[in-house]
Amino acid sequence: MWKSSFEGHHEGPVGEYDAYIVLAERYHWTPEQICRLEEDYITELLARSRAESDVTEAKRKKEEAKRKRRGGGGGPPAESVDASEIQ
């Protein structure tokens, strides 16, 4: 069930354990901990993770478009520039 919902939102082939790897990396869970979860719970966690990623990506694109409109192009965001570098 969760694998089919994961397939449309993942780049590249979806392996049997990809969703488990995502959960293990994000929540620092062991395979044993993940296997004790109900399948519906795994599906909901993956949906939430995907939605958060979508929001983050949309914000990134919006900020990038804003920088381009201001003429900032492809440089680093202003907050990442060390003030000592500005002359």
Secondary structure as a PSIPRED ss2 file (coil, helix, strand):
# PSIPRED VFORMAT (PSIPRED V4.0)

   1 M C   1.000  0.000  0.000
   2 W H   0.000  1.000  0.000
   3 K H   0.000  1.000  0.000
   4 S H   0.000  1.000  0.000
   5 S H   0.000  1.000  0.000
   6 F H   0.000  1.000  0.000
   7 E H   0.000  1.000  0.000
   8 G C   1.000  0.000  0.000
   9 H C   1.000  0.000  0.000
  10 H C   1.000  0.000  0.000
  11 E C   1.000  0.000  0.000
  12 G C   1.000  0.000  0.000
  13 P C   1.000  0.000  0.000
  14 V C   1.000  0.000  0.000
  15 G C   1.000  0.000  0.000
  16 E C   1.000  0.000  0.000
  17 Y C   1.000  0.000  0.000
  18 D H   0.000  1.000  0.000
  19 A H   0.000  1.000  0.000
  20 Y H   0.000  1.000  0.000
  21 I H   0.000  1.000  0.000
  22 V H   0.000  1.000  0.000
  23 L H   0.000  1.000  0.000
  24 A H   0.000  1.000  0.000
  25 E H   0.000  1.000  0.000
  26 R H   0.000  1.000  0.000
  27 Y H   0.000  1.000  0.000
  28 H C   1.000  0.000  0.000
  29 W C   1.000  0.000  0.000
  30 T C   1.000  0.000  0.000
  31 P H   0.000  1.000  0.000
  32 E H   0.000  1.000  0.000
  33 Q H   0.000  1.000  0.000
  34 I H   0.000  1.000  0.000
  35 C H   0.000  1.000  0.000
  36 R C   1.000  0.000  0.000
  37 L C   1.000  0.000  0.000
  38 E C   1.000  0.000  0.000
  39 E H   0.000  1.000  0.000
  40 D H   0.000  1.000  0.000
  41 Y H   0.000  1.000  0.000
  42 I H   0.000  1.000  0.000
  43 T H   0.000  1.000  0.000
  44 E H   0.000  1.000  0.000
  45 L H   0.000  1.000  0.000
  46 L H   0.000  1.000  0.000
  47 A H   0.000  1.000  0.000
  48 R H   0.000  1.000  0.000
  49 S H   0.000  1.000  0.000
  50 R H   0.000  1.000  0.000
  51 A H   0.000  1.000  0.000
  52 E H   0.000  1.000  0.000
  53 S H   0.000  1.000  0.000
  54 D H   0.000  1.000  0.000
  55 V H   0.000  1.000  0.000
  56 T H   0.000  1.000  0.000
  57 E H   0.000  1.000  0.000
  58 A H   0.000  1.000  0.000
  59 K H   0.000  1.000  0.000
  60 R H   0.000  1.000  0.000
  61 K H   0.000  1.000  0.000
  62 K H   0.000  1.000  0.000
  63 E H   0.000  1.000  0.000
  64 E H   0.000  1.000  0.000
  65 A H   0.000  1.000  0.000
  66 K H   0.000  1.000  0.000
  67 R H   0.000  1.000  0.000
  68 K H   0.000  1.000  0.000
  69 R H   0.000  1.000  0.000
  70 R H   0.000  1.000  0.000
  71 G C   1.000  0.000  0.000
  72 G C   1.000  0.000  0.000
  73 G C   1.000  0.000  0.000
  74 G C   1.000  0.000  0.000
  75 G C   1.000  0.000  0.000
  76 P C   1.000  0.000  0.000
  77 P C   1.000  0.000  0.000
  78 A H   0.000  1.000  0.000
  79 E H   0.000  1.000  0.000
  80 S H   0.000  1.000  0.000
  81 V C   1.000  0.000  0.000
  82 D C   1.000  0.000  0.000
  83 A H   0.000  1.000  0.000
  84 S H   0.000  1.000  0.000
  85 E H   0.000  1.000  0.000
  86 I C   1.000  0.000  0.000
  87 Q C   1.000  0.000  0.000
